């Protein structure tokens, strides 16, 4: 209800009072009060909440003057009581309505004032996370990604010792005593029978020794070899995968690695096998993935070839199955190994493997 | 291995480009690491014959020559010694010399010159390629050089060399012949043997001059020898020298060059002895005696022992088997009778000897990779053939072959179905038979069964899986169709509880603003001194590597403290103003040292370090929250750790087990690590956390009644730790109505007016799940608590 409406409304009430059969005294009282309240209400326009409360008590409180008007009704002559009642209640409810409008205006105005007063500069910052928000090492990030992809394909995660018997690192993986890979130039030894594992494949052998197929595992972990340069670290990480079951073939290996490649990089990633050699797999393959950066067009990362050499794999050599106590006439399997440093370097474009071991927070802060 | 394509062409016709050939080799398992053009930048240089030489009209030190190349030219040069009829390299106008130098025609002192004559250096050829090329003057070519043709072509310098990586199983491919066999199979051509592979004449004349006694067949399974008489020692022809040089071998004389040539072509290391040095006419293959000495071809004296195999005459060692010959027994300028050795020595024996003597050679490197029984004969045939072809001597009839246990012929039978079971795709039997035969693995089909006879040079083929690989690498790895449902049982993927707890701990610490670092498992033994560990500290009992990369990486860590402090150091000295770091990794704690047959315990430790705007309590807050997150009830007690601040360190106990410590690193240790700021450090047994963490401990209903809080200001002895007061409060209340008790203020100071005391403000929260608590109940509980506190710890209300 607008202010003009309200004014007109009260003028109508006053006219109604003037035209009514009420006594002049009562008429005068009603008109006088009404005009007074209307005037005071006008003044409330710029009032504060506290003044509104005073006004409410003064007019609508127990002994407020509008409230007191209702008391006239009881003492009025019976023939005018009904008329008076109607007029007084009409006046009262109209005042209450008008007052609530004023109240609403005032509270809106005050709220607006408060909001203005509380304004913040959203471009300023207060560093609640003093140290930044922390972060996993890129090797952990890549490991988690890879593990979760293979977990989705039914692989479980298994661990094994880093200080290992040569038996698990070599013999059971078909690497005989006179094999060049057993040279001290290629492995760290503690004594002739105990060494730092050079590959997570040891965990394959341990798993096969203790598990009845079906086997479907991945084994992430640290491995050690005596090399150190931009693409080699004496300690690095691999994740090994092993599947042993009836009727497992090289084709299944390719299908699984294709799924992995598409999840790890992007849906258009292609997989290419190249023949290779590992003593514990036969046939063995080097696995190339189409370049994550140029998608096969050729770039600096893939040295123009469109392919990234990322993992080695193959059909588990039946001799290895037999040595680990699995009947190679019934079961077959495949295995693969991924270098996590290489995967991280490719995924994040890290130029030098040594940066992964630098531990400067300015580097670490780049990975989440 | 470096493989010149021209050399390959001795064995197989090649009609594809080097790039195509490289692609084919890669597709069948031979990685081509590089394609090298031997002469790639010399252009426009011709062989030219000097027709006339005249003095320069206005310069005494110059001459003007008319030369014939593709046509006639005039050349002004200062090589006044050149004469009519000489054939020289001529760089015409527009020619490019080695290094990119461009030649243009011009005028020299008023006479027009169409180009210039060049020396060996400008053409990227050396004395080894063409005699005279090493001298710093114009190169005069042999008289029979064709005139007017491109110099690079005329001298056959334009070769392409493939640098091929050979996998460890293909020992047969460590020679031109082996690669040629693959090239023939992969390009569908026939392998042709050159005519200089010859057997010695039939007979046994060799036996009258030579006896071979093999006393160590375990280290030398085969020793084959032939003899040449009427030997002429001379320089090898250019093609031999050039091929040796391209492989990085130095030409010496024809006989020595033959042994090196055979090494490159067949892959068989050979040795040539002067028969006159074989005292007693006996070659004895035996273990060297203790401290037996030999002066090798490198001029150095080596002291042998019974681990080393020696090739001896009746009196002394003449060669370190497979490694290097002795200086006094090889081929000399006056040698007339030569014995060629073509043997198989065990690869690990050669490798060990080479390593222990610190002596490596092309021969030892080749033997170390392993060699087959087939190469000895072929190596010898090539050597004999080269001698005969060049007329360098006469082979004596017969060979001596010490081969006590000849390798048995190996046959493998299989069906196309067997191959499919390995590969997952069907390869037609016809293709299988054709491919194996092309690879010189004779294979025939009898009904459904195929039978392959494995040749001596393919010792890597032992079973059907190897056959499958031969088939698929020729059939193509790109022929798998893309759809495949993995065969076998359905299994749900799984991580163990330990693995999942460790992942949560890492994520928690990341949330606490920490970065995960990565440090080596091996550390310097000095670390224990840097950490000020006492001499008898069990942490010093660390596993040592036999062959570390260096002293700084020589022991397997027993503590993470050193590694993480080094990471703090990295950040601090680079002026990163603060950092929170952590790592979860294994430490290695052996039961006894040295390790015998038991592996050391491998324990995962969580290490955490922080510096910058940190104090003891910011450190402790992280761990309190971590333990709460893992639902592990940990208590912190004042503790003493050698490398830590004596009064700012707590040990962490769970159910009476000490599982770690945290606190401030002692100033002296931080100083040792070069860190100026205070460093806060924790190490916690992560295996314990993983085993004892729980995600959930049963559902508890929540109270709908209001809590009541009461604050108590207590005066206590200054020495009583706050934790003990809280524990005492809880114990005293002994009521589940007391739901929380925290200390919100500790105050020590003169205002307290009682020396040795402190004021501790404790806030107690009471709440019932059944009703609204009334004052009288709470007062009674507080009364009880105060009474107990006074009794047990002498604590009073302030």
HADDOCK unambig.tbl for C-alpha pairs under 7 A between the chains (distance, minus, plus):
assign (segid A and resid 129 and name CA) (segid B and resid 513 and name CA) 6.78 0.50 0.50
assign (segid A and resid 131 and name CA) (segid B and resid 513 and name CA) 5.54 0.50 0.50
assign (segid A and resid 131 and name CA) (segid B and resid 579 and name CA) 6.48 0.50 0.50
assign (segid A and resid 132 and name CA) (segid B and resid 513 and name CA) 5.84 0.50 0.50
assign (segid A and resid 133 and name CA) (segid B and resid 510 and name CA) 6.69 0.50 0.50
assign (segid A and resid 133 and name CA) (segid B and resid 511 and name CA) 6.32 0.50 0.50
assign (segid A and resid 133 and name CA) (segid B and resid 513 and name CA) 4.46 0.50 0.50
assign (segid A and resid 134 and name CA) (segid B and resid 510 and name CA) 4.52 0.50 0.50
assign (segid A and resid 134 and name CA) (segid B and resid 511 and name CA) 6.37 0.50 0.50
assign (segid A and resid 134 and name CA) (segid B and resid 512 and name CA) 6.88 0.50 0.50
assign (segid A and resid 134 and name CA) (segid B and resid 513 and name CA) 3.91 0.50 0.50
assign (segid A and resid 134 and name CA) (segid B and resid 514 and name CA) 4.31 0.50 0.50
assign (segid A and resid 134 and name CA) (segid B and resid 515 and name CA) 4.73 0.50 0.50
assign (segid A and resid 135 and name CA) (segid B and resid 510 and name CA) 5.09 0.50 0.50
assign (segid A and resid 135 and name CA) (segid B and resid 514 and name CA) 6.45 0.50 0.50
assign (segid A and resid 135 and name CA) (segid B and resid 515 and name CA) 4.70 0.50 0.50
assign (segid A and resid 135 and name CA) (segid B and resid 516 and name CA) 6.27 0.50 0.50
assign (segid A and resid 136 and name CA) (segid B and resid 510 and name CA) 6.60 0.50 0.50
assign (segid A and resid 136 and name CA) (segid B and resid 515 and name CA) 5.97 0.50 0.50
assign (segid A and resid 136 and name CA) (segid B and resid 516 and name CA) 4.97 0.50 0.50
assign (segid A and resid 137 and name CA) (segid B and resid 516 and name CA) 4.97 0.50 0.50
assign (segid A and resid 137 and name CA) (segid B and resid 517 and name CA) 6.09 0.50 0.50
assign (segid A and resid 151 and name CA) (segid B and resid 493 and name CA) 4.59 0.50 0.50
assign (segid A and resid 151 and name CA) (segid B and resid 494 and name CA) 6.50 0.50 0.50
assign (segid A and resid 152 and name CA) (segid B and resid 493 and name CA) 6.47 0.50 0.50
assign (segid A and resid 153 and name CA) (segid B and resid 493 and name CA) 6.87 0.50 0.50
assign (segid A and resid 154 and name CA) (segid B and resid 491 and name CA) 5.34 0.50 0.50
assign (segid A and resid 154 and name CA) (segid B and resid 492 and name CA) 4.69 0.50 0.50
assign (segid A and resid 154 and name CA) (segid B and resid 493 and name CA) 3.86 0.50 0.50
assign (segid A and resid 155 and name CA) (segid B and resid 493 and name CA) 4.44 0.50 0.50
assign (segid A and resid 155 and name CA) (segid B and resid 494 and name CA) 6.75 0.50 0.50
assign (segid A and resid 156 and name CA) (segid B and resid 493 and name CA) 4.62 0.50 0.50
assign (segid A and resid 156 and name CA) (segid B and resid 494 and name CA) 4.39 0.50 0.50
assign (segid A and resid 156 and name CA) (segid B and resid 495 and name CA) 5.81 0.50 0.50
assign (segid A and resid 157 and name CA) (segid B and resid 494 and name CA) 6.40 0.50 0.50
assign (segid A and resid 157 and name CA) (segid B and resid 495 and name CA) 5.30 0.50 0.50
assign (segid A and resid 163 and name CA) (segid B and resid 599 and name CA) 6.82 0.50 0.50
assign (segid A and resid 178 and name CA) (segid B and resid 347 and name CA) 6.71 0.50 0.50
assign (segid A and resid 178 and name CA) (segid B and resid 348 and name CA) 4.91 0.50 0.50
assign (segid A and resid 180 and name CA) (segid B and resid 369 and name CA) 6.81 0.50 0.50
assign (segid A and resid 184 and name CA) (segid B and resid 547 and name CA) 6.90 0.50 0.50
assign (segid A and resid 188 and name CA) (segid B and resid 545 and name CA) 6.58 0.50 0.50
assign (segid A and resid 188 and name CA) (segid B and resid 547 and name CA) 5.95 0.50 0.50
assign (segid A and resid 188 and name CA) (segid B and resid 548 and name CA) 6.69 0.50 0.50
assign (segid A and resid 189 and name CA) (segid B and resid 545 and name CA) 5.80 0.50 0.50
assign (segid A and resid 189 and name CA) (segid B and resid 546 and name CA) 5.43 0.50 0.50
assign (segid A and resid 189 and name CA) (segid B and resid 547 and name CA) 6.38 0.50 0.50
assign (segid A and resid 190 and name CA) (segid B and resid 544 and name CA) 6.41 0.50 0.50
assign (segid A and resid 190 and name CA) (segid B and resid 545 and name CA) 4.78 0.50 0.50
assign (segid A and resid 190 and name CA) (segid B and resid 546 and name CA) 5.24 0.50 0.50
assign (segid A and resid 191 and name CA) (segid B and resid 546 and name CA) 6.82 0.50 0.50
assign (segid A and resid 214 and name CA) (segid B and resid 489 and name CA) 6.51 0.50 0.50
assign (segid A and resid 226 and name CA) (segid B and resid 549 and name CA) 6.40 0.50 0.50
assign (segid A and resid 235 and name CA) (segid B and resid 520 and name CA) 6.25 0.50 0.50
assign (segid A and resid 245 and name CA) (segid B and resid 488 and name CA) 5.81 0.50 0.50
assign (segid A and resid 246 and name CA) (segid B and resid 488 and name CA) 5.99 0.50 0.50
assign (segid A and resid 247 and name CA) (segid B and resid 421 and name CA) 6.64 0.50 0.50
assign (segid A and resid 247 and name CA) (segid B and resid 487 and name CA) 6.20 0.50 0.50
assign (segid A and resid 248 and name CA) (segid B and resid 487 and name CA) 5.98 0.50 0.50
assign (segid A and resid 249 and name CA) (segid B and resid 421 and name CA) 6.39 0.50 0.50
assign (segid A and resid 249 and name CA) (segid B and resid 422 and name CA) 5.02 0.50 0.50
assign (segid A and resid 249 and name CA) (segid B and resid 423 and name CA) 5.19 0.50 0.50
assign (segid A and resid 249 and name CA) (segid B and resid 424 and name CA) 4.95 0.50 0.50
assign (segid A and resid 250 and name CA) (segid B and resid 422 and name CA) 6.30 0.50 0.50
assign (segid A and resid 250 and name CA) (segid B and resid 423 and name CA) 4.65 0.50 0.50
assign (segid A and resid 250 and name CA) (segid B and resid 424 and name CA) 5.90 0.50 0.50
assign (segid A and resid 251 and name CA) (segid B and resid 423 and name CA) 5.95 0.50 0.50
assign (segid A and resid 251 and name CA) (segid B and resid 424 and name CA) 4.97 0.50 0.50
assign (segid A and resid 251 and name CA) (segid B and resid 480 and name CA) 6.26 0.50 0.50
assign (segid A and resid 252 and name CA) (segid B and resid 484 and name CA) 6.21 0.50 0.50
assign (segid A and resid 252 and name CA) (segid B and resid 486 and name CA) 5.51 0.50 0.50
assign (segid A and resid 255 and name CA) (segid B and resid 482 and name CA) 6.62 0.50 0.50
assign (segid A and resid 255 and name CA) (segid B and resid 484 and name CA) 5.94 0.50 0.50
assign (segid A and resid 273 and name CA) (segid B and resid 477 and name CA) 5.70 0.50 0.50
assign (segid A and resid 274 and name CA) (segid B and resid 27 and name CA) 6.07 0.50 0.50
assign (segid A and resid 274 and name CA) (segid B and resid 29 and name CA) 6.33 0.50 0.50
assign (segid A and resid 274 and name CA) (segid B and resid 477 and name CA) 6.88 0.50 0.50
assign (segid A and resid 275 and name CA) (segid B and resid 27 and name CA) 6.97 0.50 0.50
assign (segid A and resid 275 and name CA) (segid B and resid 28 and name CA) 6.16 0.50 0.50
assign (segid A and resid 275 and name CA) (segid B and resid 29 and name CA) 4.37 0.50 0.50
assign (segid A and resid 275 and name CA) (segid B and resid 473 and name CA) 6.00 0.50 0.50
assign (segid A and resid 276 and name CA) (segid B and resid 29 and name CA) 5.53 0.50 0.50
assign (segid A and resid 276 and name CA) (segid B and resid 167 and name CA) 6.80 0.50 0.50
assign (segid A and resid 277 and name CA) (segid B and resid 167 and name CA) 5.94 0.50 0.50
assign (segid A and resid 277 and name CA) (segid B and resid 169 and name CA) 6.67 0.50 0.50
assign (segid A and resid 282 and name CA) (segid B and resid 465 and name CA) 5.63 0.50 0.50
assign (segid A and resid 282 and name CA) (segid B and resid 466 and name CA) 6.09 0.50 0.50
assign (segid A and resid 282 and name CA) (segid B and resid 469 and name CA) 6.74 0.50 0.50
assign (segid A and resid 283 and name CA) (segid B and resid 465 and name CA) 6.29 0.50 0.50
assign (segid A and resid 283 and name CA) (segid B and resid 466 and name CA) 6.42 0.50 0.50
assign (segid A and resid 283 and name CA) (segid B and resid 468 and name CA) 6.85 0.50 0.50
assign (segid A and resid 283 and name CA) (segid B and resid 469 and name CA) 4.67 0.50 0.50
assign (segid A and resid 357 and name CA) (segid B and resid 518 and name CA) 5.38 0.50 0.50
assign (segid A and resid 357 and name CA) (segid B and resid 519 and name CA) 6.11 0.50 0.50
assign (segid A and resid 359 and name CA) (segid B and resid 517 and name CA) 5.39 0.50 0.50
assign (segid A and resid 359 and name CA) (segid B and resid 518 and name CA) 6.68 0.50 0.50
assign (segid A and resid 359 and name CA) (segid B and resid 567 and name CA) 5.95 0.50 0.50
assign (segid A and resid 360 and name CA) (segid B and resid 570 and name CA) 6.57 0.50 0.50
assign (segid A and resid 360 and name CA) (segid B and resid 571 and name CA) 5.52 0.50 0.50
assign (segid A and resid 361 and name CA) (segid B and resid 571 and name CA) 6.95 0.50 0.50
assign (segid A and resid 361 and name CA) (segid B and resid 579 and name CA) 6.92 0.50 0.50
assign (segid A and resid 364 and name CA) (segid B and resid 515 and name CA) 6.49 0.50 0.50
